[in-house]
């Protein structure tokens, strides 16, 4: 007798319940039901690399700015503390 395993899943597109075949390579399985997969196929593929690079660039800029502000605040505190100690 042949065994066939399925998983009950919730579609991330429409929220509907659907059955997904349980396979050895779980990383290749989808999160959308068949009707949502067909609907999403009509849209152009996103330019992932470009969007990801832009997001990384913005994150690096924010981090640099935050480090610069923290460094300036630290220097101000050290200079204020040094003046108080001298008085």
C-alpha positions in Angstrom: 0.0 0.0 0.0 1.3 3.4 -1.0 1.3 6.2 1.6 0.6 9.8 0.6 1.0 12.5 3.2 -0.5 16.0 3.1 -0.5 19.0 5.4 -3.4 21.3 6.1 -2.2 24.8 5.3 -3.6 28.4 5.5 -3.0 30.4 2.3 -1.0 33.6 2.9 -2.8 35.2 0.0 -6.5 34.6 0.7 -6.5 33.0 4.1 -8.3 29.9 2.7 -7.5 26.3 3.9 -5.8 24.0 1.4 -3.9 20.7 1.4 -0.2 20.6 0.5 1.6 17.5 -0.4 4.2 16.7 2.2 7.6 16.2 0.6 11.2 15.6 1.7 12.4 19.1 0.5 10.2 21.4 2.6 12.0 24.5 1.4 10.6 24.3 -2.1 6.9 24.1 -1.0 4.7 27.1 -1.5 2.6 29.1 0.9 -0.2 30.0 -1.5 -3.2 27.9 -2.7 -3.5 27.1 -6.4 -5.9 29.9 -7.2 -3.6 32.5 -5.6 -0.5 31.1 -7.4 -2.4 31.5 -10.7 -3.4 35.0 -9.7 0.1 36.0 -8.7 1.6 34.6 -11.9 -0.1 37.4 -13.8 2.1 40.0 -12.1 5.6 40.8 -13.2 8.4 39.3 -11.1 9.8 41.7 -8.5 13.3 43.1 -8.9 14.5 41.6 -5.6 18.2 42.4 -5.9 17.6 46.1 -6.5 15.1 46.5 -3.7 17.2 44.6 -1.3 20.3 46.6 -2.1 18.3 49.9 -1.7 17.0 48.7 1.7 20.5 47.7 2.8 21.9 51.1 1.7 19.2 53.0 3.7 19.8 50.8 6.7 23.6 51.4 6.6 22.9 55.2 6.3 20.6 55.1 9.3 23.2 53.1 11.3 26.0 55.5 10.4 23.9 58.5 11.4 23.0 56.9 14.7 26.6 56.1 15.4 27.7 59.6 14.6 25.0 61.1 16.9 26.0 58.7 19.7 29.7 59.5 19.2 28.9 63.3 19.4 26.8 62.8 22.5 29.6 60.8 24.2 32.2 63.4 23.3 29.9 66.2 24.7 29.4 64.2 28.0 33.1 63.6 28.3 33.9 67.3 27.7 31.2 68.5 30.2 32.4 65.9 32.7 36.0 67.0 32.3 35.2 70.7 32.9 33.2 69.9 36.0 36.2 67.9 37.4 38.6 70.8 36.8 36.4 73.3 38.7 
